[in-house]
Amino acid sequence: MGGTDTNGTAPIDEFSPREAATLLDETQRQARRQFSASTPLLSLLRAAVVLIAYGAIWLSVRGQHPYTGPHGAVLVLVYAVVVLVIVASARVADRAHQGVSGRSLLTRRGVVVALAVAYVAAYVFMGALYHDGASAAIVYGVFPATAPLIVAGGAAAGAYAAREDWLSLAVSLAIVAVAAGSAFAGPVAVWAATGVGCAIALVGHAAALMWVRRA
């Protein structure tokens, strides 16, 4: 659509309400993608951490007959590495959302709280399994290797879908699928299968982010 200025000479671009709404919607989508906390480097770091953590646990339980679970020293090392990744992720997120306030900030904080509660709830349920007499293969093997990823990954997928962050949604669903499928590998092999599968998904996510940014 077009018009003229007050002198009747120069054309003026005008937007209909529908065009303005479309432009605003597209701008909001681009802003959500721009402020995404995901970066190729961070995805590669997460892939390395998952591979190292799950690989270390697999080495600690390999050959156990009967299965008793990972050694305490290995778990301490794994949790220390995971904490480092969480700190790095938080710093990247803070940098990406610098200057963002109001509803967007509240939404982001709500998502973080929801993910944390979902992840912790999975481990609380693990305690219930132990209390109810489930075997060590389930309580210290299949369940902790897969259930937290399924619960947290599903919650993250919903959050990413709401933000229209399709790449992060895809990797979240891939991690859920890997964890669910790896549960059939048994209490020992489940650690290796989950670690390798999730690492591959995260490397693919990093590659997709790089491709999108170059495009």
Rosetta silent file (secondary structure, phi, psi, omega in degrees, C-alpha in Angstrom):
SEQUENCE: MGGTDTNGTAPIDEFSPREAATLLDETQRQARRQFSASTPLLSLLRAAVVLIAYGAIWLSVRGQHPYTGPHGAVLVLVYAVVVLVIVASARVADRAHQGVSGRSLLTRRGVVVALAVAYVAAYVFMGALYHDGASAAIVYGVFPATAPLIVAGGAAAGAYAAREDWLSLAVSLAIVAVAAGSAFAGPVAVWAATGVGCAIALVGHAAALMWVRRA
SCORE:     score description
SCORE:     0.000 S_00000001
   1 L     0.000  150.120 -179.179    0.000    0.000    0.000 S_00000001
   2 E  -149.103  170.107 -179.510    1.186    3.533   -0.638 S_00000001
   3 E  -158.327 -164.481  178.441    0.197    7.160   -0.422 S_00000001
   4 E  -124.901  160.104  177.961    1.570   10.689   -0.726 S_00000001
   5 L   -79.826 -172.658 -176.223    2.995   13.114    1.777 S_00000001
   6 L   -65.472  -21.685  178.846    1.359   16.409    2.752 S_00000001
   7 L   -88.152   -6.422  178.659    2.741   18.096   -0.389 S_00000001
   8 L    78.188   18.502 -176.691    1.225   15.422   -2.600 S_00000001
   9 L  -116.561  -59.968 -172.205    4.561   14.395   -4.125 S_00000001
  10 L   -80.159  136.879  179.108    6.634   11.810   -2.226 S_00000001
  11 E   -71.624  145.494  177.293    5.172    8.328   -1.741 S_00000001
  12 E  -121.474  127.935  176.480    4.560    7.128    1.793 S_00000001
  13 E   -78.116  131.689  179.001    4.526    3.434    2.716 S_00000001
  14 L  -123.018  147.879  178.561    1.556    2.518    4.833 S_00000001
  15 L  -112.563  133.779  171.038    0.846   -0.693    6.720 S_00000001
  16 L   -75.950  161.435  178.198   -2.546   -2.220    7.151 S_00000001
  17 H   -54.722  -37.966 -179.981   -3.326   -3.579   10.634 S_00000001
  18 H   -66.792  -42.980  179.093   -2.817   -7.126    9.320 S_00000001
  19 H   -64.989  -40.537  179.225    0.586   -6.299    7.806 S_00000001
  20 H   -64.358  -40.524  178.917    1.675   -4.543   10.994 S_00000001
  21 H   -65.529  -39.197  178.741    0.620   -7.551   13.098 S_00000001
  22 H   -64.608  -43.825  178.877    2.511   -9.904   10.776 S_00000001
  23 H   -63.128  -41.875  179.036    5.643   -7.756   10.965 S_00000001
  24 H   -63.734  -41.821 -179.964    5.401   -7.582   14.773 S_00000001
  25 H   -63.525  -43.305 -179.765    4.966  -11.346   15.029 S_00000001
  26 H   -66.803  -38.232  177.693    7.993  -12.003   12.824 S_00000001
  27 H   -62.734  -40.738  178.508   10.075   -9.504   14.809 S_00000001
  28 H   -64.617  -40.133  178.033    9.162  -11.258   18.045 S_00000001
  29 H   -62.822  -44.637  178.700   10.165  -14.624   16.590 S_00000001
  30 H   -62.948  -38.429  178.749   13.529  -13.266   15.476 S_00000001
  31 H   -64.860  -41.019  178.905   14.094  -11.754   18.920 S_00000001
  32 H   -62.935  -39.961  178.369   13.344  -15.091   20.613 S_00000001
  33 H   -68.089  -39.013 -178.488   15.848  -16.808   18.331 S_00000001
  34 H   -65.042  -38.157 -176.772   18.435  -14.075   18.915 S_00000001
  35 L   -91.133   12.392  176.877   18.130  -14.320   22.690 S_00000001
  36 L   -63.922  138.862 -178.670   18.310  -18.100   22.738 S_00000001
  37 L   -80.535   -3.676 -178.078   20.801  -19.321   25.324 S_00000001
  38 L   -84.461  133.576  174.322   21.930  -22.121   23.016 S_00000001
  39 L  -133.587  155.720  178.784   25.242  -21.717   21.196 S_00000001
  40 H   -57.118  -42.279 -178.692   27.231  -24.245   19.160 S_00000001
  41 H   -63.999  -41.436 -179.501   30.095  -24.180   21.662 S_00000001
  42 H   -67.042  -37.894  177.386   27.768  -24.741   24.611 S_00000001
  43 H   -64.941  -39.647  177.485   26.074  -27.665   22.851 S_00000001
  44 H   -66.297  -38.447  176.960   29.474  -29.234   22.162 S_00000001
  45 H   -62.156  -43.971  178.374   30.439  -28.727   25.807 S_00000001
  46 H   -62.868  -39.621  178.467   27.239  -30.444   26.913 S_00000001
  47 H   -61.809  -43.325  179.495   27.915  -33.304   24.508 S_00000001
  48 H   -64.664  -41.124 -179.012   31.403  -33.797   25.955 S_00000001
  49 H   -65.415  -45.079  179.221   30.102  -33.674   29.531 S_00000001
  50 H   -60.586  -44.778 -178.618   27.344  -36.204   28.848 S_00000001
  51 H   -64.455  -44.057 -179.548   29.784  -38.545   27.115 S_00000001
  52 H   -67.764  -45.458 -176.789   32.400  -38.265   29.885 S_00000001
  53 H   -64.351  -51.737 -178.343   29.884  -38.505   32.743 S_00000001
  54 H   -70.054  -32.895  176.690   27.948  -41.457   31.418 S_00000001
  55 H   -65.328  -40.958  178.277   31.126  -43.101   30.157 S_00000001
  56 H   -63.809  -41.577  178.333   32.727  -42.844   33.604 S_00000001
  57 H   -65.888  -40.949  178.735   29.678  -44.379   35.241 S_00000001
  58 H   -60.843  -41.879  178.081   29.598  -47.161   32.655 S_00000001
  59 H   -63.760  -32.991 -177.509   33.235  -47.983   33.360 S_00000001
  60 H   -76.066  -22.187 -178.731   32.509  -48.095   37.097 S_00000001
  61 H  -105.879   -8.562 -177.040   29.639  -50.581   36.729 S_00000001
  62 L   -62.196  130.898  178.548   31.008  -52.697   33.895 S_00000001
  63 L    86.057    3.929  179.164   31.404  -56.305   34.958 S_00000001
  64 L   -74.346  124.130  176.746   29.278  -56.044   38.105 S_00000001
  65 L  -142.570  106.995   -2.399   27.542  -59.337   38.892 S_00000001
  66 L   -76.285  167.935 -178.577   25.180  -58.772   40.572 S_00000001
  67 L   -72.216  129.778  179.080   24.641  -55.140   39.715 S_00000001
  68 L  -119.332  -17.783  177.427   25.139  -52.806   42.703 S_00000001
  69 L   112.889  171.646 -178.281   25.404  -49.368   41.042 S_00000001
  70 L   -64.486  152.695  176.486   28.063  -46.720   40.364 S_00000001
  71 L   -73.741  149.832 -177.038   30.885  -46.114   42.836 S_00000001
  72 H   -61.105  -39.846 -178.684   30.575  -43.068   45.089 S_00000001
  73 H   -63.354  -38.152  179.045   33.808  -41.431   43.897 S_00000001
  74 H   -66.058  -41.225  179.605   32.645  -41.577   40.290 S_00000001
  75 H   -63.375  -39.798  177.756   29.330  -39.973   41.183 S_00000001
  76 H   -60.591  -44.855  178.955   31.096  -37.126   43.000 S_00000001
  77 H   -62.290  -44.297 -178.296   33.229  -36.479   39.910 S_00000001
  78 H   -62.740  -47.175 -178.451   30.213  -36.621   37.614 S_00000001
  79 H   -65.651  -33.075  177.173   28.144  -34.231   39.705 S_00000001
  80 H   -64.124  -43.072  178.844   31.076  -31.802   39.930 S_00000001
  81 H   -66.142  -40.637  179.581   31.366  -31.720   36.141 S_00000001
  82 H   -62.417  -40.406  178.312   27.605  -31.300   35.759 S_00000001
  83 H   -61.170  -41.003  178.369   27.659  -28.337   38.141 S_00000001
  84 H   -61.121  -40.910  179.336   30.362  -26.694   36.014 S_00000001
  85 H   -67.548  -39.295  178.126   28.220  -27.080   32.904 S_00000001
  86 H   -61.414  -42.861  178.543   25.189  -25.650   34.694 S_00000001
  87 H   -62.604  -44.380  179.258   27.240  -22.616   35.744 S_00000001
  88 H   -62.971  -41.333  179.418   28.510  -22.149   32.186 S_00000001
  89 H   -64.342  -39.979  179.853   24.981  -22.457   30.802 S_00000001
  90 H   -64.174  -39.178  179.849   23.675  -19.916   33.319 S_00000001
  91 H   -66.564  -40.988  178.111   26.359  -17.417   32.338 S_00000001
  92 H   -64.350  -41.465  179.720   25.566  -17.796   28.655 S_00000001
  93 H   -64.439  -42.220  178.991   21.857  -17.397   29.382 S_00000001
  94 H   -62.578  -39.985  179.462   22.455  -14.284   31.469 S_00000001
  95 H   -67.129  -39.074 -179.285   24.558  -12.772   28.703 S_00000001
  96 H   -68.825  -29.896 -176.397   21.928  -13.602   26.091 S_00000001
  97 L  -105.134   20.162  179.285   19.145  -12.054   28.164 S_00000001
  98 L   -62.620  130.547 -179.703   21.021   -8.956   29.295 S_00000001
  99 L    87.706   -7.324  179.036   18.655   -6.003   29.367 S_00000001
 100 L   -85.910  132.013 -178.589   15.562   -8.223   29.196 S_00000001
 101 L  -143.819 -175.064  176.205   13.052   -7.513   31.944 S_00000001
 102 L    71.686 -138.885 -173.964    9.373   -7.654   32.737 S_00000001
 103 H   -62.364  -38.994 -179.243    7.274  -10.548   31.479 S_00000001
 104 H   -61.384  -41.748  179.843   10.103  -12.143   29.472 S_00000001
 105 H   -66.466  -41.879  178.789   12.320  -12.345   32.538 S_00000001
 106 H   -64.116  -39.334  178.646    9.521  -13.823   34.649 S_00000001
 107 H   -63.599  -43.553  179.417    8.791  -16.394   31.950 S_00000001
 108 H   -62.156  -44.300  179.192   12.437  -17.407   31.756 S_00000001
 109 H   -64.694  -37.340  177.529   12.678  -17.798   35.506 S_00000001
 110 H   -62.877  -40.502  178.230    9.476  -19.824   35.534 S_00000001
 111 H   -64.219  -42.869  178.799   10.881  -22.213   32.946 S_00000001
 112 H   -60.653  -44.600  179.332   14.092  -22.660   34.955 S_00000001
 113 H   -63.315  -42.262 -179.262   12.121  -23.428   38.114 S_00000001
 114 H   -62.728  -42.487  179.239    9.894  -25.893   36.258 S_00000001
 115 H   -65.349  -41.889 -179.529   12.897  -27.751   34.817 S_00000001
 116 H   -63.986  -44.058  179.730   14.628  -27.886   38.193 S_00000001
 117 H   -63.900  -42.481  179.964   11.521  -29.225   39.939 S_00000001
 118 H   -63.018  -40.968 -178.284   10.975  -31.848   37.230 S_00000001
 119 H   -67.927  -44.991  179.836   14.593  -33.016   37.427 S_00000001
 120 H   -66.610  -37.270 -179.785   14.636  -33.244   41.220 S_00000001
 121 H   -60.385  -33.987  178.238   11.251  -34.989   41.256 S_00000001
 122 H   -62.708  -39.976  179.002   12.706  -37.809   39.154 S_00000001
 123 H   -73.899  -31.304  174.094   15.329  -38.495   41.813 S_00000001
 124 H   -63.257  -40.768  178.241   12.723  -38.297   44.585 S_00000001
 125 H   -64.854  -33.026  176.262   10.778  -40.966   42.733 S_00000001
 126 H   -60.907  -38.791  176.003   13.964  -43.045   42.613 S_00000001
 127 H   -63.131  -36.960  177.395   13.955  -42.986   46.408 S_00000001
 128 H   -65.274  -37.576  177.464   10.380  -44.238   46.350 S_00000001
 129 H   -61.988  -43.569  177.909   11.430  -47.141   44.128 S_00000001
 130 H   -62.432  -42.864 -179.358   14.127  -48.094   46.628 S_00000001
 131 H   -63.782  -32.928 -178.341   11.663  -47.822   49.498 S_00000001
 132 L   -85.826    2.704  173.979    9.217  -50.081   47.662 S_00000001
 133 L    90.296   18.815  177.629   11.852  -52.790   47.203 S_00000001
 134 L   -65.888  154.047 -177.179   12.815  -52.346   43.535 S_00000001
 135 L   -69.998  160.299  178.132   16.029  -54.075   42.477 S_00000001
 136 H   -62.099  -30.910  179.447   19.390  -52.310   42.333 S_00000001
 137 H   -61.993  -31.386  178.579   19.349  -52.739   38.574 S_00000001
 138 H   -86.964  -50.823 -172.972   16.333  -50.431   38.427 S_00000001
 139 H   -66.885  -39.292 -175.902   17.037  -48.044   41.322 S_00000001
 140 H  -112.049    6.898 -178.008   20.745  -47.479   40.564 S_00000001
 141 H  -125.615  -88.954 -172.489   20.828  -48.403   36.901 S_00000001
 142 H   -61.247  -44.700 -174.722   18.047  -48.045   34.357 S_00000001
 143 H   -66.469  -55.748 -177.601   16.011  -45.409   36.216 S_00000001
 144 H   -66.431  -22.492  179.422   18.690  -42.803   37.085 S_00000001
 145 H   -75.939  -25.046 -172.112   20.309  -43.214   33.667 S_00000001
 146 H  -123.007  -42.554 -171.711   17.128  -42.440   31.755 S_00000001
 147 H   -59.953  -46.381  178.918   14.238  -41.071   33.812 S_00000001
 148 H   -58.674  -36.631  179.315   15.722  -37.636   34.704 S_00000001
 149 H   -69.817  -37.943  179.156   16.516  -37.035   31.030 S_00000001
 150 H   -65.870  -45.517 -177.893   13.024  -38.089   29.955 S_00000001
 151 H   -67.640  -53.195 -178.355   11.310  -35.864   32.529 S_00000001
 152 H   -66.876  -38.479  178.631   13.550  -32.804   32.116 S_00000001
 153 H   -64.382  -38.913  177.325   13.789  -33.250   28.342 S_00000001
 154 H   -66.564  -40.962  177.716   10.016  -33.374   28.016 S_00000001
 155 H   -64.352  -42.732  179.127    9.613  -30.253   30.139 S_00000001
 156 H   -64.144  -38.819  179.793   12.296  -28.446   28.130 S_00000001
 157 H   -60.229  -41.417  177.771   10.628  -29.472   24.869 S_00000001
 158 H   -63.393  -41.179  179.239    7.388  -27.826   25.969 S_00000001
 159 H   -65.230  -42.881 -179.870    9.209  -24.629   26.917 S_00000001
 160 H   -67.635  -34.948  177.756   11.098  -24.508   23.610 S_00000001
 161 H   -64.093  -40.157  178.561    7.898  -25.143   21.647 S_00000001
 162 H   -64.300  -32.260  179.311    6.252  -22.175   23.366 S_00000001
 163 H   -88.080   -3.607 -177.331    9.247  -20.007   22.392 S_00000001
 164 L    59.614   36.226  174.428    9.267  -21.433   18.836 S_00000001
 165 L   -95.223   85.961 -167.682   12.891  -22.480   19.260 S_00000001
 166 H   -70.108  -33.673  179.208   12.600  -25.419   16.888 S_00000001
 167 H   -67.009  -43.742  178.307   16.221  -26.587   16.990 S_00000001
 168 H   -67.964  -34.945  174.785   16.228  -26.791   20.780 S_00000001
 169 H   -61.370  -43.848 -178.337   12.838  -28.493   20.665 S_00000001
 170 H   -63.513  -44.089 -178.787   14.225  -31.084   18.262 S_00000001
 171 H   -69.903  -32.600  176.932   17.287  -31.882   20.387 S_00000001
 172 H   -64.256  -45.550  178.364   15.129  -32.103   23.533 S_00000001
 173 H   -65.991  -35.424  177.598   12.827  -34.623   21.874 S_00000001
 174 H   -63.561  -41.030  179.026   15.855  -36.521   20.541 S_00000001
 175 H   -65.563  -40.399  176.460   17.271  -36.819   24.062 S_00000001
 176 H   -60.588  -44.626 -179.537   13.917  -38.079   25.357 S_00000001
 177 H   -64.880  -41.743  178.562   13.814  -40.679   22.581 S_00000001
 178 H   -61.799  -46.110 -178.797   17.410  -41.774   23.218 S_00000001
 179 H   -63.727  -43.158 -179.805   16.799  -42.166   26.945 S_00000001
 180 H   -64.411  -42.095  179.550   13.578  -44.101   26.433 S_00000001
 181 H   -70.086  -35.803 -177.897   15.174  -46.459   23.926 S_00000001
 182 H   -68.603  -19.979 -179.327   18.332  -46.947   25.978 S_00000001
 183 H   -60.332  -22.584  179.742   16.265  -48.224   28.919 S_00000001
 184 H   -80.294   -5.746 -175.498   16.036  -51.569   27.104 S_00000001
 185 H   -79.933  -12.835 -179.227   19.836  -51.973   27.187 S_00000001
 186 L    97.621  168.352 -171.849   19.937  -53.132   30.813 S_00000001
 187 L   -65.529  -24.265 -179.832   21.473  -51.616   33.965 S_00000001
 188 L   -92.278  -57.065 -175.890   25.078  -51.639   32.685 S_00000001
 189 H   -67.648  -18.915 -178.699   24.818  -50.902   28.962 S_00000001
 190 H   -61.383  -33.405  179.578   22.156  -48.241   29.542 S_00000001
 191 H   -65.927  -44.139  179.768   24.845  -45.801   30.708 S_00000001
 192 H   -68.125  -44.882 -177.558   26.899  -46.230   27.540 S_00000001
 193 H   -63.904  -43.216  179.839   23.898  -46.178   25.201 S_00000001
 194 H   -66.480  -44.512 -179.445   22.405  -43.064   26.784 S_00000001
 195 H   -61.447  -47.504 -179.033   25.719  -41.207   26.891 S_00000001
 196 H   -66.542  -44.730 -178.275   26.634  -41.909   23.276 S_00000001
 197 H   -62.861  -45.156 -179.958   23.117  -41.253   21.972 S_00000001
 198 H   -67.983  -36.895  178.205   22.696  -37.940   23.802 S_00000001
 199 H   -63.200  -41.519  177.931   26.182  -36.798   22.796 S_00000001
 200 H   -62.974  -42.728  178.819   25.379  -37.452   19.136 S_00000001
 201 H   -61.310  -41.417 -178.805   22.121  -35.503   19.463 S_00000001
 202 H   -71.084  -36.547  175.085   23.926  -32.543   21.039 S_00000001
 203 H   -63.810  -41.227  175.850   26.666  -32.544   18.403 S_00000001
 204 H   -61.749  -37.496  177.021   23.929  -32.512   15.761 S_00000001
 205 H   -63.858  -43.186  178.545   22.338  -29.573   17.561 S_00000001
 206 H   -61.792  -43.248  179.004   25.637  -27.686   17.512 S_00000001
 207 H   -63.253  -41.246  179.356   26.047  -28.359   13.794 S_00000001
 208 H   -65.485  -39.620  177.467   22.495  -27.193   13.080 S_00000001
 209 H   -62.172  -42.239  178.396   23.062  -23.972   15.057 S_00000001
 210 H   -63.869  -41.525 -179.770   26.215  -23.246   13.091 S_00000001
 211 H   -64.747  -43.514 -179.773   24.447  -23.880    9.796 S_00000001
 212 H   -64.171  -41.771 -178.232   21.521  -21.624   10.717 S_00000001
 213 H   -67.473  -35.994  177.595   23.793  -18.802   11.856 S_00000001
 214 H   -70.901  -36.661  179.886   25.823  -18.958    8.654 S_00000001
 215 L   -68.647    0.000    0.000   22.663  -19.038    6.565 S_00000001
